[in-house]
Amino acid sequence: MLISAGNLTSATGLVRLQYEALVRAMWLLYAASDAAVSKLTSELTQEAANRANKLPMVSEMLEKLQGKAPPEPVNMLLEFREYSWKPLSSFVHGGIHAIHRHSKGYPLPLLEQMVRISNGMSVMVGMLLVILHGGGEQRGKIPKIQRAFADCLPETKSQIS
């Protein structure tokens, strides 16, 4: 919606925020200690906010996920970080990428890639929701969605090799 409204810098920066929220959700499910979970679920006070600000950063969360969470989504998150983290950080923090694209424009392939990546994040959130739900009648639906909408999703290393 942001892209269609012409808010291209915001749309691009939001992809990084989607990624961080997904990493944190997976970390909370698979790797966080009970103490860490309680820091995020306690009543919102200044003291609680200060404690929650001391939680691990994304890179540490990703490290802790390895060996605890299913390897396929962890590998996808690691791949995303490897190729996209620095440019997307530039958009979030008003760096060279944001300034250059704002002044020179956004090539269509870049915008298409952002939509695919955002869709990919949404699919991974769907996977996480199925896990949290306990599966049941939802089991197997996400792979069907991935196959049906493959043209709207990012390619992964496994597809390219």
N, C-alpha and C positions, 0 to 999 in steps of 0.2 A: 504494500500500500504506500509506503514511503517513497519507493522508487517511482510509482505511477503518479504520485503527487509532486515529484520533482525534488524531494528532500534526499538527495543522493548521498551526501556526507553523513547525515543521520542514519540512513538505511545501512550504509556500510559499517559505521561504528556499532550499530545495534547487533550486527552479526557476531562481533567479539563478545558483547554482553550475553548473547544467547549461549555462546560457547562456555563462558565462565559459569553461567548458571547451571548448564548441563554437567560440567566437570564437578561443581560443588554438589549437585544432587547425587551424582554417582558416588562421590567420595563419602557423602553422608550415609548412603545405603551400604556401601561395601567396606569402607576403610576407617571411618571416623570413630574415635572413642566415644563412649557414653558422655564423658565430660564435654567433648567438643559439640556433640549434638545438643546437650543442655544449654550451651552458650548461645545457640541460635534459637532455641525454643523457649527461653525464659522470658519473663515479662520485660517489656522494653523500658529500660531506665538508662540513665547516662552511664552508670556503672556496668550494666549488662552490655551496653553497646561498646564500651571500652574493652571488655573481656572478649567480645565477639570479634573485635578488630584485630585480635592477636591470633586468630586462626591461621592455618597455613595458607600460603599463596598457591596459585594454580599449579606451578611447577612441582611443589611438594605434594599436593593432592594427587597429581598424576603419578608421581613416584609411588605413593602409598597404594594407589589403585592396582598397580602391576602385581600380579600373582593373587589378588583378592577378588577382582571383578572379572567377568568374562573377557577373554583376550581380544575378541573381535572389536567391541566398541572401544576398548582402551587403545588398541592400535589405531583406530580411526581418529580418536582424540589426539593421540601423539602425532599422527601424520598432519592433522590440521594445524597443530601448534608449530610443527617444523616449518611449514610453508606459509602460514597465514598470520602468525602472531605479530610479528614486527610491523608489517604494513597496516594491519588493523589497529594496532596500538597507536600508530601515527594518526589514524582517523579519530580515535577516541580522545587523543591529547592535542589535537590541532597541529600535528607535525607536517613534515614535507609532503607526505602523500595527500593529506587533506587539502593543503594549500594549493598544491599543483593541480589536483583534480578539480578543485573549485574554480581555478582560473582557466585551465585548459580544457576542461570537460571530461566526461567519463566515456570511455569507449564501450560500445554495446557489449562486446565479449566480457568485459569486467562486470558490468551490471548483470548479465546473464549468469556469470559465475557466482555472484553474491546471492542471487535468487536460489540457485541450486544448492549452495552451501547452507543457506537458511532453511531450505526444505529438508536437507540432510539432517540438520540439527533437530528439526521437528520430528523426523522419523525416529531419531535416537531417543527423543523424549517419549515418543509413543512406545518404543521398546521398554523404556524404564517404567512407564505407566502399566504396561502389561505385567511386568515383573512385580510391581507393587500391588497390583490387583490380585496376583496369585495365578495368573494365566487363565485357566478354565476355558470358557468359550472364546476368549480373546487370543488364545495361543494360535500362532500360525498366520494371523491377519497381517502383521507388519511385513513379513516377507512377500506376501501377495501384493501389498501396497507398493513395496519397493519394485517389484517386477512390473506392475501396471504403470508406474510413473517413473521408470528408469530414466526417461529423457529429461525429467525435471530435477534429477538428483545428481550430485557430484560423482565423478568416477573415483574409485579408490585404487590403490596400488594393486590390489588383487585382481581388479578388472583389467588393468593395463598390462600386467605381466603375462 
